[in-house]
Amino acid sequence: MNPSDQTAPSADRVAKPKLPIRRLLTTAATIMLTGVFFAASGVAIVGGSRAIADRAATVEAPVPVPPITVPVMAVERLDGFQIDRRFAGQVEAAQQTGIAFEAGGTITEILVDEGDVIAAGEVIARLDTRLLIAERNRLLASRQALDAQRELARRTADRQEELRERGFASNQQTDQATLTLAEATARQAEIDAGLLAVDVRLEKAEIRAPFDGRIASRSADIGATVGGGQTVVGLVEDVPPRFRVGLAPDLADRVHGETKAVVTLGDTQWAVALDAILPEVDPVTRTRKVLFAFDENHSVLLGDTGTITLTETIAQPGFWVPLAALRDGVRGTWTVMTVDESADASTAAIEAVQIIHADSLRAYVSGTLPDRATIVADGGHQIVVGQALATTPADGRLIQSADAGAQ
């Protein structure tokens, strides 16, 4: 081998070490260019942001939406509520009857007139009793004759008994005298019964008031011939009248002595009290008759029709709210907008409620309302939860509707 071959490297072997340096330089250049690009991008972004901020600073801020003004009221939790129910009924007398003679005859006296006030036992009218008096006199004469016959029969019987004991009279004669006395006694009892019957007919020939009352009508005059049972006068008991009404059986069962009831006749109202609940159900109306008594003799017309208002108390905790405060919830529920005053400004909140009872002005509800909460009395459909509110007291109509339910 030539020494020169060992010490002199070839041209290819000398050029190989230069390739890695070239790659390093290329990579470094790429990294440097990328850094410069990102730095330029950052400067551009910062500059653009500052330009946008400067431009935005020159634009006026939008005017904030003013709070919406809503009427509000405070509600208070109650232990129960009252319902007024109205029913039609009629005024009637406690007792009212038509007075008549049991037997017919000719009227000779009528001692009362329409509107007269009479006491129990007073004579109202009399019939012609001349025939009855004649019959009574005949019976009295017959009885006097029988008295004489009976006395003779008694004496005869005593003598026959004495003679029989002495042996001067037979048993036949004694028995005949004894039976004659018994016959006279029986006929005397018959006459007495006839006299009693005549006395009863004489008593019934006049009619008397069965109770204290007022003559409501008169349908016969002196000289008129009336039949048995034909009404001569109408008598109304002089006590406070009653109001009769038909109630559903379940409601009638809930009526008691403490039930508040007011009868309205025309433009006038009277307080009444429970008098009686009749035990049967009307087969036509399927109601039970309930009677309420006026506390005194008011100037009401018997037979007049009117309405009675019954106040029923239902023990159910809740709140009275105006109908205008309710708004539809989801799936048939109801909500009430409330005022949240926990923050610096009043904002709208919402509570879910359930309607228990409602009338034309108000509703009795239960739900998540806290006691003494402030609710939006009207216009709750115009606001949303979290909206700023300016409050004003609700008008008298809305407040009175809720107060009326609370009473």
C-alpha positions in Angstrom: 0.0 0.0 0.0 1.2 3.4 -0.9 1.7 5.5 2.2 0.2 8.3 0.5 -3.1 6.4 0.3 -3.2 6.1 4.1 -2.5 9.7 5.0 -4.4 11.6 2.3 -8.2 11.3 2.7 -10.4 11.3 -0.3 -12.5 14.2 -1.3 -15.8 12.5 -0.4 -14.7 11.7 3.1 -13.7 15.3 3.8 -17.1 16.7 2.6 -19.5 14.5 4.7 -19.1 16.5 8.0 -20.5 19.6 6.5 -24.2 18.2 6.0 -25.4 18.4 9.7 -24.3 22.0 10.1 -26.4 23.0 7.1 -29.5 21.4 8.6 -28.9 23.1 11.9 -28.7 26.4 10.2 -31.9 25.8 8.3 -33.8 24.8 11.4 -32.5 27.8 13.3 -33.6 30.1 10.5 -37.0 28.6 10.4 -37.5 29.0 14.2 -36.3 32.6 13.9 -38.7 33.4 11.2 -41.6 31.8 13.1 -40.8 33.8 16.2 -40.6 37.0 14.2 -44.1 36.1 12.7 -45.7 35.5 16.1 -44.1 38.6 17.5 -45.4 40.6 14.7 -48.9 39.0 15.1 -48.9 39.8 18.8 -48.0 43.4 18.1 -50.7 43.6 15.5 -53.3 42.1 17.9 -52.4 44.4 20.7 -52.4 47.4 18.4 -55.8 46.3 17.0 -57.2 45.8 20.5 -56.1 49.2 21.5 -57.5 50.7 18.4 -60.9 49.0 19.1 -60.8 50.1 22.7 -60.0 53.6 21.8 -62.8 53.6 19.2 -65.3 52.1 21.7 -64.3 54.7 24.3 -65.4 57.4 21.9 -68.9 55.8 21.6 -71.5 56.8 24.3 -72.8 53.9 26.6 -76.4 52.9 26.1 -78.9 54.4 28.6 -79.9 51.7 31.2 -83.5 50.5 31.0 -85.5 52.2 33.8 -87.3 50.0 36.4 -90.8 49.2 35.5 -93.4 50.5 38.0 -95.9 47.9 39.3 -98.6 48.0 42.0 -97.8 45.9 45.0 -99.4 44.8 48.2 -98.6 42.6 51.2 -100.4 39.3 51.8 -100.8 37.6 55.1 -101.1 33.8 55.7 -104.4 32.8 57.1 -105.5 29.6 58.9 -108.6 29.3 56.8 -111.1 31.2 54.7 -114.9 31.8 54.5 -117.2 31.1 51.6 -120.5 32.9 51.1 -123.1 30.6 49.5 -126.5 32.0 48.4 -129.8 30.1 48.1 -133.3 31.0 47.3 -136.0 30.5 49.9 -139.4 31.7 51.2 -140.7 33.4 54.3 -143.3 31.5 56.2 -145.1 31.7 59.6 -144.0 29.5 62.4 -147.6 28.2 62.6 -150.4 29.1 60.2 -153.8 27.4 60.1 -157.3 27.8 58.7 -159.9 27.8 61.5 -163.1 26.0 60.7 -166.1 24.4 62.4 -166.1 20.6 62.7 -169.9 20.5 61.9 -171.8 22.6 59.4 -174.3 25.3 60.3 -175.3 28.9 60.1 -172.9 31.5 61.5 -174.5 33.8 64.0 -171.4 35.6 65.3 -167.9 36.5 64.0 -166.0 38.3 66.7 -162.8 39.0 64.8 -161.7 40.8 61.6 -158.6 40.6 59.4 -155.5 42.0 61.1 -156.8 41.5 64.7 -154.5 40.2 67.3 -156.0 37.5 69.5 -154.9 35.4 72.4 -155.2 31.6 72.7 -158.7 30.5 73.7 -160.5 33.6 72.5 -163.8 33.0 70.7 -163.6 33.7 67.0 -167.1 32.7 65.7 -170.3 30.9 66.7 -173.0 28.9 64.9 -176.7 28.8 65.4 -177.3 26.4 68.3 -181.0 26.5 68.8 -181.6 23.0 67.6 -178.8 21.7 69.9 -180.3 23.6 72.8 -183.8 22.1 72.1 -182.2 18.6 71.9 -180.5 19.2 75.2 -183.7 20.3 76.8 -185.5 17.2 75.5 -182.8 15.0 76.9 -183.0 16.7 80.3 -186.8 16.2 80.4 -186.3 12.5 79.5 -183.7 12.2 82.3 -186.0 13.7 84.8 -188.7 11.2 83.9 -186.1 8.4 84.2 -185.1 9.7 87.6 -188.6 9.2 88.8 -188.9 5.8 87.2 -185.6 4.7 88.7 -186.7 5.9 92.1 -189.9 4.0 91.9 -188.0 0.9 90.7 -185.6 1.2 93.6 -188.4 1.5 96.2 -190.3 -1.5 94.7 -187.2 -3.6 94.7 -186.5 -2.8 98.3 -190.1 -3.7 99.3 -190.0 -7.0 97.3 -186.8 -7.9 99.0 -188.2 -7.3 102.4 -191.4 -9.3 101.6 -189.4 -12.1 100.2 -187.4 -12.4 103.4 -190.7 -12.5 105.4 -192.1 -15.1 102.9 -194.8 -12.9 101.4 -193.2 -12.5 97.9 -191.8 -14.9 95.4 -188.3 -14.8 93.9 -189.9 -14.0 90.6 -191.4 -10.8 91.9 -188.2 -9.8 93.6 -186.1 -10.4 90.4 -188.5 -8.5 88.3 -188.3 -5.4 90.6 -184.5 -5.6 90.7 -184.2 -5.8 86.9 -186.6 -2.9 86.4 -184.3 -0.8 88.6 -181.3 -1.9 86.5 -183.1 -1.0 83.3 -183.9 2.5 84.6 -180.3 3.0 85.6 -179.1 2.0 82.1 -181.6 4.3 80.4 -180.4 7.1 82.7 -176.8 6.5 81.6 -177.9 6.6 78.0 -179.6 9.9 78.5 -176.4 11.2 80.2 -174.3 10.1 77.2 -176.7 12.0 74.9 -176.5 15.1 77.0 -172.7 14.9 76.9 -172.8 14.6 73.1 -175.0 17.6 72.9 -172.7 19.6 75.2 -169.7 18.7 73.0 -171.6 19.8 69.9 -172.5 23.0 71.6 -168.9 23.5 72.5 -167.8 22.9 68.9 -170.5 25.3 67.7 -168.0 28.0 68.5 -164.4 28.2 67.4 -161.5 29.5 69.5 -158.0 30.5 68.8 -155.6 27.6 69.3 -152.6 29.9 69.9 -151.7 33.6 70.1 -151.8 35.1 66.7 -153.1 37.5 64.1 -156.1 37.1 61.8 -154.6 36.8 58.4 -157.8 36.3 56.4 -161.6 36.0 56.8 -163.6 34.0 54.3 -167.2 34.0 55.8 -169.6 36.5 57.3 -172.5 36.4 59.7 -175.5 34.5 58.3 -173.4 32.3 56.0 -174.0 28.6 56.0 -170.8 26.7 56.1 -169.9 23.0 55.9 -167.8 21.0 58.3 -164.1 21.8 57.7 -164.8 24.9 55.6 -162.3 27.7 56.6 -163.8 30.7 58.3 -160.7 32.6 59.2 -156.9 32.2 58.7 -154.8 32.5 61.8 -151.0 33.2 61.8 -149.0 32.6 65.0 -147.8 35.9 66.5 -144.1 34.9 66.8 -141.1 35.7 64.6 -141.5 34.1 61.1 -139.1 31.6 59.6 -137.2 31.3 56.3 -137.4 28.0 54.6 -134.7 26.9 52.1 -133.6 23.7 50.5 -129.9 22.7 50.8 -127.9 19.9 49.4 -127.7 17.1 52.1 -123.9 17.4 52.6 -124.2 21.2 53.1 -127.2 20.8 55.4 -125.1 18.4 57.5 -122.5 21.2 58.0 -125.0 23.8 59.1 -125.1 24.3 62.9 -126.2 26.8 65.5 -123.1 29.0 65.0 -123.5 29.3 61.2 -123.8 32.9 60.1 -126.8 33.4 57.9 -128.3 36.6 56.4 -131.7 36.8 54.6 -132.0 39.4 51.8 -135.5 40.5 50.9 -135.5 43.2 48.3 -132.9 45.8 49.5 -133.1 44.8 53.1 -131.1 42.2 55.0 -131.9 40.5 58.3 -129.7 38.2 60.4 -131.4 34.8 61.1 -130.5 31.8 63.2 -130.9 28.1 62.6 -134.3 26.8 63.8 -134.5 23.3 62.5 -133.2 20.8 59.9 -135.9 18.5 58.6 -134.8 14.8 58.5 -136.2 13.9 55.1 -134.9 14.5 51.6 -137.3 16.1 49.1 -137.9 13.4 46.4 -138.1 16.0 43.6 -135.3 18.5 44.4 -133.1 16.0 46.4 -132.6 18.7 49.1 -133.1 18.9 52.8 -135.4 21.6 54.1 -133.7 23.9 56.6 -135.6 26.5 58.7 -134.0 29.7 59.9 -135.8 32.0 62.4 -135.8 35.8 62.5 -134.6 37.1 65.8 -137.8 39.2 66.2 -141.1 40.1 64.5 -139.8 42.0 61.5 -142.1 43.6 59.1 -141.6 40.9 56.5 -144.4 39.6 54.3 -145.3 35.9 54.7 -144.8 34.1 51.5 -142.2 36.6 50.2 -139.2 35.1 48.4 -135.6 36.1 48.9 -132.1 34.7 49.3 -130.2 33.5 52.2 -126.4 33.9 52.5 -124.6 31.2 54.5 -121.1 31.8 55.5 -119.0 28.6 55.7 -115.6 28.5 57.3 -113.0 26.1 55.7 -109.8 25.4 57.7 -107.1 25.6 55.0 -103.9 27.7 55.3 -103.3 30.1 52.5 -103.5 33.6 51.2 -106.1 35.9 49.5 -104.8 37.5 46.4 -106.5 39.5 43.6 -107.3 37.6 40.4 -105.1 40.1 38.5 -102.1 38.9 40.5 -102.3 35.4 39.0 -100.6 34.3 35.8 -100.3 31.0 34.0 -97.6 28.6 35.0 -96.4 25.4 33.4 -98.7 22.4 33.0 -101.8 24.1 34.3 -100.2 25.6 37.5 -100.3 29.2 38.6 -97.7 31.7 39.7 -97.5 35.0 41.5 -94.8 37.6 40.9 -93.2 38.8 44.1 -90.8 41.7 45.0 -87.4 40.6 46.1 -85.9 43.4 48.3 -82.9 41.5 49.6 -80.6 43.4 47.2 -80.0 47.1 46.9 -82.7 47.4 44.3 -86.1 45.7 44.2 -86.3 42.9 41.6 -89.0 40.6 40.4 -89.2 37.0 41.8 -91.7 34.2 41.2 -93.6 31.8 43.4 -95.8 28.9 42.5 -99.3 28.7 43.9 -102.4 26.5 43.8 -105.9 28.0 43.6 -108.2 26.6 46.4 -111.2 28.9 45.9 -111.9 31.8 43.6 -114.7 34.3 43.0 -115.2 37.2 40.7 -112.5 39.4 42.4 -110.1 37.3 44.4 -108.6 33.8 44.8 -107.5 31.9 47.9 -104.2 30.2 47.2 -101.6 28.1 48.8 -98.0 27.4 47.7 -94.5 28.7 48.2 -95.4 32.2 49.1 -93.8 33.3 52.4 -95.9 35.0 55.1 -96.3 38.8 54.6 -94.8 38.6 51.2 -95.0 41.6 48.8 -96.7 40.5 45.6 -97.3 42.3 42.3 -101.0 43.0 42.5 -101.5 43.6 38.8 -99.4 43.5 35.6 -97.3 40.5 36.5 -97.4 39.3 33.0 -95.3 42.3 31.9 -92.2 41.5 33.9 -89.7 38.7 34.2 -87.7 37.2 37.0 -84.8 39.5 38.0 -86.2 42.6 36.4 -85.7 45.8 38.3 -88.9 47.1 39.8 -90.3 50.4 41.0 -93.2 49.7 43.4 -96.3 51.7 44.1 -99.2 50.7 46.5 -102.0 48.9 44.8 -105.3 50.7 44.3 -108.2 50.3 46.7 -110.1 47.9 44.5 -107.4 45.3 44.6 -106.6 45.7 48.3 -110.3 45.6 49.2 -110.8 42.4 47.3 -108.1 40.6 49.2 -109.2 42.2 52.5 -112.7 41.1 52.0 -111.6 37.5 51.8 -109.5 37.9 54.9 -112.4 39.0 57.0 
